[in-house]
Amino acid sequence: MSDVGIKVENLTKNFGSGDSEVRVLENASLEVKKGEFAALVAPSGAGKTTLLMMLGCVTKPTSGKIWLGDELVWDENHWSIPDTRRIRREKIGFIFQAHYLIPFLNVIENVKLIPLTNGWPAEKAEKKAMELLDYFDVADKRDAMPSQLSGGQNQRVAIARALSNEPEIILADEPTAALDMQRAVSVVKMLREIALERNVAIIMVTHDERLLPYCDKILSIENRKVVTTTQDAKKII
């Protein structure tokens, strides 16, 4: 088993065709190892969310290769796996700017949903959900509905849900945009701890440069390519 969490080689993404074709990424490459926490930054419209959705096996690239762990999932011009939904359910945890908790399910039901969908026994799913809720200090809210929680509590539950399938990879799209600075730093510190403690590769899209020192790598999109800057986040943790 290698230590690669996410690896991309020569990834290209075009929208449209002919005179209306727009190239968002061109021969972009990157690598994030297991246990690393990377920030993805670029101006609006540069392709950050598009890149995240390709890594999440939601959007098809135009060409290139994508590995998630040891598994080649996109090979030049086609998915090299029969079921992208399986990859999303089993390998990937998604976190978004909005929490997207299911409003008619309570907290523990939201967190248990993905493991149950993956075929986990109910007792195991319940145990994992409570472990995560306790980790994020919202165990006392297990029977509460999302509407009864604060914004910060909802985001903690959403992160717990993203971890409920024990993913190898977490893709976070502006997870702190709706939070004040204090709560944003708290969430980012949690993500870094998750990367280290659970050996998860994390990529977080952010516009907030104040959060970058907490990350191991900064991935930026420049001239349709990905530029990687490595730094020592341990200095401020």
C-alpha positions, -999 to +999 in steps of 0.1 A: +000+000+000+014+034-010+010+066+010-008+084-019-042+097-011-049+117-042-028+118-074-035+136-106-015+135-138-020+158-168-057+166-160-075+187-186-111+199-185-129+217-213-164+230-213-183+234-246-169+227-281-158+245-312-157+283-310-174+283-276-150+258-260-135+270-227-105+252-212-105+254-174-076+231-166-047+220-189-023+192-181-026+199-144-009+175-119-009+173-081-004+149-053-017+148-017-005+121+006-025+103+033-023+124+065-018+157+045-041+187+047-040+208+015-057+241+007-069+248-028-069+285-037-075+304-069-096+334-082-133+329-087-139+310-120-104+295-121-118+259-117-114+251-080-149+235-075-146+218-109-113+202-099-129+191-066-158+176-084-136+157-108-116+143-078-149+133-062-159+113-093-188+137-099-177+156-130-159+139-159-125+152-169-116+157-206-083+138-203-056+128-178-055+104-149-068+104-114-059+080-086-077+078-053-054+059-030-041+029-051-071+029-074-070+045-108-105+060-112-101+081-144-078+069-173-074+095-201-110+096-214-132+073-193-140+061-158-118+030-152-142+018-124-176+003-130-194+023-103-184+059-093-212+059-067-193+031-048-162+052-047-181+082-034-198+062-007-168+042+004-137+063-002-147+100-001-162+123+025-177+156+012-180+188+032-196+219+017-202+255+027-238+247+036-242+217+059-268+199+038-281+179+067-314+162+059-339+184+078-364+156+087-337+133+102-322+140+137-284+143+142-275+107+148-298+096+119-279+120+096-245+106+106-256+070+104-272+073+069-241+067+048-228+037+068-263+021+067-264+028+029-231+010+026-245-020+043-231-016+078-250-034+106-272-010+125-253-015+158-219-007+141-233+024+123-247+036+157-214+031+175-194+049+148-219+078+147-217+082+185-179+080+184-178+109+159-204+130+176-185+126+209-152+135+190-168+168+178-184+176+211-220+173+199-230+139+214-255+156+236-273+168+204-278+132+191-316+134+191-319+171+181-331+182+146-307+203+124-331+233+128-324+232+166-286+235+162-264+266+158-245+271+125-212+258+141-229+227+155-245+219+122-211+221+105-196+198+132-223+173+125-217+176+087-180+169+093-190+139+114-212+127+086-183+131+061-162+108+083-189+082+090-179+059+062-143+060+073-131+077+041-095+078+028-102+112+013-121+143+023-130+170-002-142+203+014-156+231-007-155+264+013-165+246+046-158+278+067-173+305+044-205+308+065-186+309+099-169+337+118-131+336+121-130+319+155-153+291+143-135+289+110-102+284+127-118+258+149-131+238+119-098+240+101-079+228+132-103+199+134-097+190+097-059+191+103-063+168+133-084+144+113-058+143+086-031+134+111-050+111+134-070+092+108-044+092+080-068+110+056-059+131+026-079+163+027-083+191+001-101+222+012-112+250-011-109+284+006-108+321-002-096+330+033-058+334+033-058+336+071-065+298+072-036+288+049-009+286+077-029+257+092-024+236+060+005+214+049+002+223+013-012+251-008-025+241-042-031+271-065-044+272-100-023+294-123-025+294-160-048+264-159-022+243-141-019+234-104+011+248-085+020+232-052+036+250-022+046+229+008+048+244+042+052+234+079+018+237+095+031+222+127+046+256+137+013+271+146-007+241+157 
